[in-house]
Amino acid sequence: MELDHGLDFEDYFPSMISSLGAEGFIGELCNGFSLLMDASKGLITFESLKMNCSILGLEVKDDELLCMLMEGDLDGDGALNQMEFCILMFRLSPCLMDGDVSKFCTQNVDPILM
């Protein structure tokens, strides 16, 4: 019998927006970016992502890390800047991508992130 060790993704972003408000939520995304970025480059690079996954105890294959970066890399530089990271996080949240963020918060979310 095979065991499935995969993690199920549960989208907590709507409840975070509801409790933190839009600005607080964006602030938390920025904090997440800061934790993952290479401080000398100000970007999330393959190396910084790999190192931080390791620190967090996550075993992620190199090709999976590269796919994560490619998914969010809008300018083709092979790394994620803060805006690319925030856009990626919004895109990965199915509830936020349905276009009706207003049901989760009373503040407006910057439309560029949608």
N, C-alpha and C positions, 0 to 999 in steps of 0.2 A: 504494500500500500504506500502510495506517494503522499507525502505531506506537503501542503501548500504553505510556504513560508512567506508568501507575498503579502505586502501590506495593502489594506483597502484604504483608498483615499476617501476621507470624509471632509467635506467642504465646510470649514468653520468661518469662512470669511463673512458671510451674511450676518452671523451672530456677533462677530467682532465689530462689524460696522454698526450694528444696532447698539452695542454697548459702548463703543469708543467714539462713535460719530465718524464722519468721513475724514476729517482732518486727523483725528487720532489714529484711525486705521492706516492712513497714508504714512503717518509718523512711524507706526510699527513696521510697515513694509520697509521704510528707510533704515530702521534699526536692523532688520534682517539683512538688508543689503550690506550694511556696515560690517556685520559679523562674518559675511562670506567673502568680502572683497580683499584684494591684495592692497594693503595700506599704502604701499609705495606707488602703485599705479592708479589707485582709485577706481578699479574695475574688478569685477569677478572674472578671474582667469581660470583656465583649466587647472593650473597648479593650486590656486587658492581654494577652488571648489573641492579638489581632491584632498587637500590637507584638512580642510574644515570638516568634510564628511568623515575622515578618519578620526579627527578629534571628537566628533559627535558619536563615534562608534558605529557609523554606517558603512557597510561594505558595498560599495558601488563600483561596478566595472568601468574601466576607462572609456569604453565605447558609449556607455550610458551617460557618463559625465559630458562627453563631447556632444551627444544628442541634446542634452539639457541646454548646453551653451548655444548650439545651432538653432534650437527652437526659439530662443529669445533674442538672438543676435540680429538686430535689424540693419545695422550699418556694415556688416560683413567684416568686422575687425577681429573676430574670433573670441571676443570677450563681451561681458555685459556691463553697460554703464547703469546708473541708478534708474534712469527712465525706462530703459529696456527691461530691467528686472521688474519694475512695478507693472509695466504693461504685460509682461509674461505672467505674473501672478494673477492679474485680472483675467487674462485669457484662460488660465487654468481653472478658474472658478466658474462652473456651469451656471450657478445661480446668479452670479453677477453679469454673465454674458447674455442672459435672457433679455437684457435691455431695460429691466424695471428695477433699478437699484432703489428707487424711492420707497418701495415697500419695506426696505431694510433699514433705512435711516431717514432722518428729517432734514439732514444737510445735503447739499448737492455734491456729487463727485465730479471732479474735473472731467469734462467730456472727452478730452484727449486720451484718457486712460480707458475709455470704453471703446 
